[in-house]
Amino acid sequence: MEKRFSQVQIHGRLRMGLLYDSNVNMGPNTEEMELGSWHVTVPEVNRKDSFGTYLGFDLDFGWQPLRDTGWWLVGDVRGLWRGYERESLHEHLNIRESQWARAGAGVRHVSAKTLLDLRVREEIFDYEFLQHVRSLGPELTFVYAPVPKLQLITSAGLDSRKYSEAKERNGGYGWAGEYVRLLIGESGHAFTVGGRVLWGSTNVPDYRYTGWEGSARLLVRLPHDVEFAPFASMTQEFYNGPATALEMDKRIDTRWRVGAAVTWHINDAWALEASYAYTNNDSNCPLYDYNQHLVMSGVSWSF
């Protein structure tokens, strides 16, 4: 109880395990394809599968300067590394390992029925420290609970992104969404459903897009401290121009993602985790038409 009501809160988690990715490079099934009226062969573009390992960490901290107020200074640091055993991912594509990191800081206000969290964060995603994209911008989360078992969640964010290789995609990106979370029973089950709008304003007009995403997630707390969390989402992106110079139609992507995660909390600190996710990206450009199976299994330590 002393830790729970402390004016300084620090929570973290370390994760590590094994994975299998059926499509590391998110490529189509073949190197041969029709782009517009042209039949072309694009070397090494077809999907590559591989086993691998992952290592991740999460750190959240908060400081309440005055106990009698609901205001907190908050921050977070997160990271994820993935490494694959397939040698050709390095020899031809330079994607045998990837790194993602994020750091954010801001303010939070908590009352009996509301939570407001506003912070600025910077993220970087990198392949082998050679190809990266950096983003910087604010993000907002607002939660309102009109009744104890129902929460209305508003989220929004803006990004300024810079690519080391695909500089034509540099520019501003953003999203805004609304979700409903329903708390079920006394065991802590939860169901969250909602949607958001997406947009990207890039330096090159053909890469600009608008879109939307709908998603649902269920959290079921089973006996023996086991959590089961299935999820599903659908995303559509409508681009301002064709994906390649050989095509005339504007690019349209429809992406489905379904899966589930299982976590067994052995005790307050240690847990076993496993997850599966299937992604199908249906694009009118064959270069971006792909499907992917991702399986991860490992152990985590929380503090």
One Martini backbone bead per residue (centre of mass of N, CA, C, O) as a GRO file, in nm:
protein
  303
    1MET     BB    1   0.055   0.064  -0.018
    2GLU     BB    2   0.294   0.255  -0.011
    3LYS     BB    3   0.359   0.231  -0.318
    4ARG     BB    4   0.080   0.314  -0.433
    5PHE     BB    5   0.095   0.617  -0.267
    6SER     BB    6   0.323   0.725  -0.404
    7GLN     BB    7   0.474   1.013  -0.559
    8VAL     BB    8   0.656   0.780  -0.681
    9GLN     BB    9   0.646   0.613  -1.002
   10ILE     BB   10   0.781   0.281  -1.092
   11HIS     BB   11   0.766   0.096  -1.402
   12GLY     BB   12   0.855  -0.236  -1.537
   13ARG     BB   13   0.981  -0.432  -1.835
   14LEU     BB   14   1.106  -0.752  -1.936
   15ARG     BB   15   1.173  -0.911  -2.262
   16MET     BB   16   1.194  -1.256  -2.394
   17GLY     BB   17   1.244  -1.453  -2.708
   18LEU     BB   18   1.069  -1.620  -2.959
   19LEU     BB   19   1.035  -1.635  -3.330
   20TYR     BB   20   0.798  -1.620  -3.616
   21ASP     BB   21   0.836  -1.504  -3.963
   22SER     BB   22   0.677  -1.523  -4.281
   23ASN     BB   23   0.733  -1.180  -4.337
   24VAL     BB   24   0.974  -0.970  -4.287
   25ASN     BB   25   0.946  -0.775  -4.568
   26MET     BB   26   0.658  -0.750  -4.678
   27GLY     BB   27   0.613  -0.944  -4.928
   28PRO     BB   28   0.544  -1.097  -5.194
   29ASN     BB   29   0.525  -1.419  -5.349
   30THR     BB   30   0.670  -1.267  -5.597
   31GLU     BB   31   0.884  -1.124  -5.849
   32GLU     BB   32   0.642  -1.147  -6.039
   33MET     BB   33   0.463  -0.873  -6.209
   34GLU     BB   34   0.191  -0.637  -6.248
   35LEU     BB   35   0.254  -0.301  -6.370
   36GLY     BB   36   0.005  -0.237  -6.511
   37SER     BB   37   0.122  -0.316  -6.847
   38TRP     BB   38   0.366  -0.451  -6.688
   39HIS     BB   39   0.614  -0.703  -6.694
   40VAL     BB   40   0.794  -0.779  -6.394
   41THR     BB   41   1.119  -0.806  -6.223
   42VAL     BB   42   1.187  -0.816  -5.864
   43PRO     BB   43   1.447  -0.849  -5.685
   44GLU     BB   44   1.401  -0.965  -5.355
   45VAL     BB   45   1.077  -0.899  -5.291
   46ASN     BB   46   1.001  -1.146  -5.179
   47ARG     BB   47   0.925  -1.333  -4.934
   48LYS     BB   48   1.068  -1.373  -4.594
   49ASP     BB   49   1.155  -1.619  -4.375
   50SER     BB   50   1.192  -1.651  -4.000
   51PHE     BB   51   1.373  -1.702  -3.734
   52GLY     BB   52   1.394  -1.576  -3.383
   53THR     BB   53   1.452  -1.291  -3.168
   54TYR     BB   54   1.364  -1.111  -2.857
   55LEU     BB   55   1.390  -0.766  -2.706
   56GLY     BB   56   1.234  -0.595  -2.424
   57PHE     BB   57   1.122  -0.264  -2.296
   58ASP     BB   58   0.964  -0.099  -2.002
   59LEU     BB   59   0.920   0.252  -1.884
   60ASP     BB   60   0.747   0.402  -1.605
   61PHE     BB   61   0.686   0.742  -1.486
   62GLY     BB   62   0.600   0.932  -1.175
   63TRP     BB   63   0.516   1.272  -1.046
   64GLN     BB   64   0.381   1.418  -0.743
   65PRO     BB   65   0.419   1.722  -0.613
   66LEU     BB   66   0.105   1.723  -0.512
   67ARG     BB   67  -0.113   1.535  -0.335
   68ASP     BB   68  -0.390   1.725  -0.358
   69THR     BB   69  -0.352   1.660  -0.657
   70GLY     BB   70  -0.394   1.530  -1.006
   71TRP     BB   71  -0.099   1.593  -1.077
   72TRP     BB   72   0.146   1.478  -1.324
   73LEU     BB   73   0.466   1.368  -1.399
   74VAL     BB   74   0.553   1.205  -1.709
   75GLY     BB   75   0.703   0.890  -1.842
   76ASP     BB   76   0.879   0.712  -2.118
   77VAL     BB   77   1.050   0.393  -2.201
   78ARG     BB   78   1.117   0.214  -2.513
   79GLY     BB   79   1.189  -0.126  -2.651
   80LEU     BB   80   1.290  -0.319  -2.963
   81TRP     BB   81   1.439  -0.634  -3.053
   82ARG     BB   82   1.526  -0.799  -3.368
   83GLY     BB   83   1.637  -1.133  -3.466
   84TYR     BB   84   1.764  -1.319  -3.747
   85GLU     BB   85   1.880  -1.625  -3.903
   86ARG     BB   86   1.869  -1.520  -4.191
   87GLU     BB   87   2.124  -1.428  -4.400
   88SER     BB   88   1.982  -1.288  -4.654
   89LEU     BB   89   1.874  -1.035  -4.500
   90HIS     BB   90   2.165  -0.906  -4.515
   91GLU     BB   91   2.287  -0.946  -4.805
   92HIS     BB   92   2.019  -0.799  -4.963
   93LEU     BB   93   1.846  -0.602  -4.726
   94ASN     BB   94   1.926  -0.514  -4.432
   95ILE     BB   95   1.702  -0.699  -4.211
   96ARG     BB   96   1.805  -0.897  -3.974
   97GLU     BB   97   1.764  -0.637  -3.794
   98SER     BB   98   1.574  -0.458  -3.537
   99GLN     BB   99   1.490  -0.119  -3.414
  100TRP     BB  100   1.305   0.015  -3.127
  101ALA     BB  101   1.229   0.351  -3.001
  102ARG     BB  102   1.112   0.535  -2.698
  103ALA     BB  103   1.030   0.878  -2.584
  104GLY     BB  104   0.845   1.034  -2.307
  105ALA     BB  105   0.678   1.352  -2.204
  106GLY     BB  106   0.458   1.491  -1.932
  107VAL     BB  107   0.112   1.513  -1.845
  108ARG     BB  108  -0.122   1.432  -1.566
  109HIS     BB  109  -0.480   1.388  -1.499
  110VAL     BB  110  -0.662   1.281  -1.202
  111SER     BB  111  -0.987   1.157  -1.142
  112ALA     BB  112  -1.277   0.994  -1.077
  113LYS     BB  113  -1.363   1.022  -1.419
  114THR     BB  114  -1.069   1.118  -1.520
  115LEU     BB  115  -0.814   1.125  -1.794
  116LEU     BB  116  -0.515   1.320  -1.864
  117ASP     BB  117  -0.279   1.282  -2.145
  118LEU     BB  118   0.022   1.476  -2.215
  119ARG     BB  119   0.274   1.423  -2.474
  120VAL     BB  120   0.611   1.398  -2.583
  121ARG     BB  121   0.749   1.211  -2.864
  122GLU     BB  122   1.015   0.983  -2.961
  123GLU     BB  123   1.093   0.791  -3.261
  124ILE     BB  124   1.265   0.479  -3.369
  125PHE     BB  125   1.332   0.302  -3.677
  126ASP     BB  126   1.553   0.015  -3.748
  127TYR     BB  127   1.791  -0.125  -3.985
  128GLU     BB  128   2.100  -0.203  -3.888
  129PHE     BB  129   2.168   0.107  -3.865
  130LEU     BB  130   2.074   0.212  -4.184
  131GLN     BB  131   1.744   0.219  -4.172
  132HIS     BB  132   1.545   0.504  -4.095
  133VAL     BB  133   1.283   0.636  -3.871
  134ARG     BB  134   1.169   0.953  -3.755
  135SER     BB  135   0.971   1.079  -3.472
  136LEU     BB  136   0.781   1.385  -3.381
  137GLY     BB  137   0.539   1.443  -3.110
  138PRO     BB  138   0.219   1.461  -3.005
  139GLU     BB  139   0.000   1.319  -2.740
  140LEU     BB  140  -0.346   1.209  -2.669
  141THR     BB  141  -0.534   1.124  -2.362
  142PHE     BB  142  -0.891   1.059  -2.295
  143VAL     BB  143  -1.080   0.973  -1.999
  144TYR     BB  144  -1.431   0.872  -1.954
  145ALA     BB  145  -1.649   0.787  -1.665
  146PRO     BB  146  -1.985   0.780  -1.629
  147VAL     BB  147  -1.939   0.487  -1.535
  148PRO     BB  148  -1.764   0.235  -1.385
  149LYS     BB  149  -1.806   0.026  -1.660
  150LEU     BB  150  -1.741   0.295  -1.840
  151GLN     BB  151  -1.530   0.401  -2.122
  152LEU     BB  152  -1.409   0.699  -2.277
  153ILE     BB  153  -1.178   0.722  -2.560
  154THR     BB  154  -0.935   0.966  -2.648
  155SER     BB  155  -0.721   0.992  -2.943
  156ALA     BB  156  -0.407   1.165  -3.037
  157GLY     BB  157  -0.174   1.257  -3.316
  158LEU     BB  158   0.158   1.381  -3.410
  159ASP     BB  159   0.395   1.382  -3.694
  160SER     BB  160   0.747   1.411  -3.764
  161ARG     BB  161   0.900   1.269  -4.048
  162LYS     BB  162   1.219   1.086  -4.109
  163TYR     BB  163   1.398   0.951  -4.380
  164SER     BB  164   1.694   0.803  -4.488
  165GLU     BB  165   1.578   0.695  -4.776
  166ALA     BB  166   1.257   0.781  -4.802
  167LYS     BB  167   1.224   1.112  -4.853
  168GLU     BB  168   0.936   1.128  -4.991
  169ARG     BB  169   0.799   1.059  -4.687
  170ASN     BB  170   0.832   1.314  -4.573
  171GLY     BB  171   0.647   1.454  -4.285
  172GLY     BB  172   0.308   1.457  -4.194
  173TYR     BB  173   0.134   1.290  -3.923
  174GLY     BB  174  -0.192   1.131  -3.822
  175TRP     BB  175  -0.443   1.099  -3.548
  176ALA     BB  176  -0.799   1.010  -3.461
  177GLY     BB  177  -0.990   0.878  -3.175
  178GLU     BB  178  -1.260   0.642  -3.068
  179TYR     BB  179  -1.347   0.471  -2.756
  180VAL     BB  180  -1.480   0.169  -2.598
  181ARG     BB  181  -1.493   0.059  -2.253
  182LEU     BB  182  -1.584  -0.258  -2.110
  183LEU     BB  183  -1.658  -0.370  -1.794
  184ILE     BB  184  -1.653  -0.716  -1.678
  185GLY     BB  185  -1.727  -0.781  -1.397
  186GLU     BB  186  -1.502  -0.874  -1.114
  187SER     BB  187  -1.227  -0.981  -1.282
  188GLY     BB  188  -1.148  -0.769  -1.537
  189HIS     BB  189  -1.294  -0.763  -1.782
  190ALA     BB  190  -1.254  -0.650  -2.138
  191PHE     BB  191  -1.400  -0.420  -2.389
  192THR     BB  192  -1.268  -0.286  -2.702
  193VAL     BB  193  -1.400  -0.021  -2.919
  194GLY     BB  194  -1.316   0.137  -3.246
  195GLY     BB  195  -1.182   0.447  -3.402
  196ARG     BB  196  -0.983   0.599  -3.676
  197VAL     BB  197  -0.808   0.855  -3.825
  198LEU     BB  198  -0.591   0.906  -4.115
  199TRP     BB  199  -0.274   1.082  -4.203
  200GLY     BB  200  -0.063   1.207  -4.487
  201SER     BB  201   0.197   1.470  -4.541
  202THR     BB  202   0.401   1.474  -4.800
  203ASN     BB  203   0.639   1.587  -5.014
  204VAL     BB  204   0.510   1.379  -5.204
  205PRO     BB  205   0.195   1.363  -5.327
  206ASP     BB  206   0.162   1.046  -5.390
  207TYR     BB  207   0.206   0.975  -5.061
  208ARG     BB  208  -0.050   1.075  -4.984
  209TYR     BB  209  -0.303   1.025  -4.716
  210THR     BB  210  -0.604   0.856  -4.624
  211GLY     BB  211  -0.789   0.712  -4.334
  212TRP     BB  212  -0.885   0.406  -4.153
  213GLU     BB  213  -0.974   0.250  -3.822
  214GLY     BB  214  -1.079  -0.065  -3.691
  215SER     BB  215  -1.127  -0.196  -3.348
  216ALA     BB  216  -1.079  -0.497  -3.134
  217ARG     BB  217  -1.077  -0.594  -2.775
  218LEU     BB  218  -1.018  -0.877  -2.554
  219LEU     BB  219  -1.029  -0.933  -2.194
  220VAL     BB  220  -0.946  -1.241  -2.025
  221ARG     BB  221  -0.979  -1.369  -1.696
  222LEU     BB  222  -0.839  -1.647  -1.582
  223PRO     BB  223  -0.751  -1.890  -1.419
  224HIS     BB  224  -0.436  -1.880  -1.279
  225ASP     BB  225  -0.340  -1.601  -1.404
  226VAL     BB  226  -0.487  -1.583  -1.691
  227GLU     BB  227  -0.455  -1.419  -2.013
  228PHE     BB  228  -0.694  -1.334  -2.276
  229ALA     BB  229  -0.624  -1.156  -2.609
  230PRO     BB  230  -0.816  -1.076  -2.850
  231PHE     BB  231  -0.794  -0.944  -3.199
  232ALA     BB  232  -0.906  -0.673  -3.430
  233SER     BB  233  -0.847  -0.523  -3.767
  234MET     BB  234  -0.917  -0.236  -3.991
  235THR     BB  235  -0.748  -0.091  -4.283
  236GLN     BB  236  -0.754   0.221  -4.475
  237GLU     BB  237  -0.571   0.348  -4.770
  238PHE     BB  238  -0.564   0.666  -4.952
  239TYR     BB  239  -0.398   0.769  -5.221
  240ASN     BB  240  -0.284   1.034  -5.436
  241GLY     BB  241  -0.128   0.797  -5.591
  242PRO     BB  242   0.068   0.594  -5.735
  243ALA     BB  243   0.317   0.363  -5.649
  244THR     BB  244   0.410   0.378  -5.954
  245ALA     BB  245   0.517   0.474  -6.279
  246LEU     BB  246   0.351   0.217  -6.419
  247GLU     BB  247   0.092   0.346  -6.300
  248MET     BB  248  -0.253   0.489  -6.275
  249ASP     BB  249  -0.361   0.400  -6.014
  250LYS     BB  250  -0.448   0.457  -5.712
  251ARG     BB  251  -0.357   0.376  -5.410
  252ILE     BB  252  -0.497   0.084  -5.226
  253ASP     BB  253  -0.539  -0.018  -4.884
  254THR     BB  254  -0.626  -0.337  -4.719
  255ARG     BB  255  -0.612  -0.418  -4.364
  256TRP     BB  256  -0.576  -0.717  -4.185
  257ARG     BB  257  -0.601  -0.800  -3.821
  258VAL     BB  258  -0.530  -1.099  -3.632
  259GLY     BB  259  -0.548  -1.229  -3.284
  260ALA     BB  260  -0.345  -1.340  -2.990
  261ALA     BB  261  -0.298  -1.335  -2.626
  262VAL     BB  262  -0.093  -1.502  -2.373
  263THR     BB  263  -0.088  -1.482  -2.004
  264TRP     BB  264   0.123  -1.605  -1.734
  265HIS     BB  265   0.115  -1.539  -1.393
  266ILE     BB  266   0.324  -1.667  -1.169
  267ASN     BB  267   0.375  -1.379  -1.048
  268ASP     BB  268   0.437  -1.050  -0.985
  269ALA     BB  269   0.700  -1.072  -1.191
  270TRP     BB  270   0.638  -1.337  -1.353
  271ALA     BB  271   0.600  -1.434  -1.712
  272LEU     BB  272   0.419  -1.593  -1.965
  273GLU     BB  273   0.432  -1.553  -2.332
  274ALA     BB  274   0.190  -1.541  -2.612
  275SER     BB  275   0.165  -1.490  -2.980
  276TYR     BB  276  -0.070  -1.408  -3.254
  277ALA     BB  277  -0.041  -1.283  -3.603
  278TYR     BB  278  -0.251  -1.173  -3.876
  279THR     BB  279  -0.166  -1.037  -4.203
  280ASN     BB  280  -0.361  -0.854  -4.460
  281ASN     BB  281  -0.256  -0.696  -4.766
  282ASP     BB  282  -0.474  -0.525  -4.989
  283SER     BB  283  -0.350  -0.432  -5.307
  284ASN     BB  284  -0.336  -0.265  -5.626
  285CYS     BB  285  -0.031  -0.320  -5.561
  286PRO     BB  286   0.181  -0.589  -5.576
  287LEU     BB  287   0.411  -0.483  -5.382
  288TYR     BB  288   0.168  -0.458  -5.132
  289ASP     BB  289   0.091  -0.769  -5.152
  290TYR     BB  290   0.026  -0.933  -4.836
  291ASN     BB  291   0.130  -1.183  -4.590
  292GLN     BB  292   0.126  -1.262  -4.221
  293HIS     BB  293   0.306  -1.455  -3.973
  294LEU     BB  294   0.316  -1.412  -3.606
  295VAL     BB  295   0.532  -1.563  -3.359
  296MET     BB  296   0.539  -1.540  -2.993
  297SER     BB  297   0.774  -1.646  -2.722
  298GLY     BB  298   0.804  -1.592  -2.356
  299VAL     BB  299   0.953  -1.378  -2.105
  300SER     BB  300   0.873  -1.185  -1.801
  301TRP     BB  301   0.980  -0.886  -1.607
  302SER     BB  302   0.853  -0.716  -1.323
  303PHE     BB  303   0.855  -0.373  -1.125
   0.00000   0.00000   0.00000
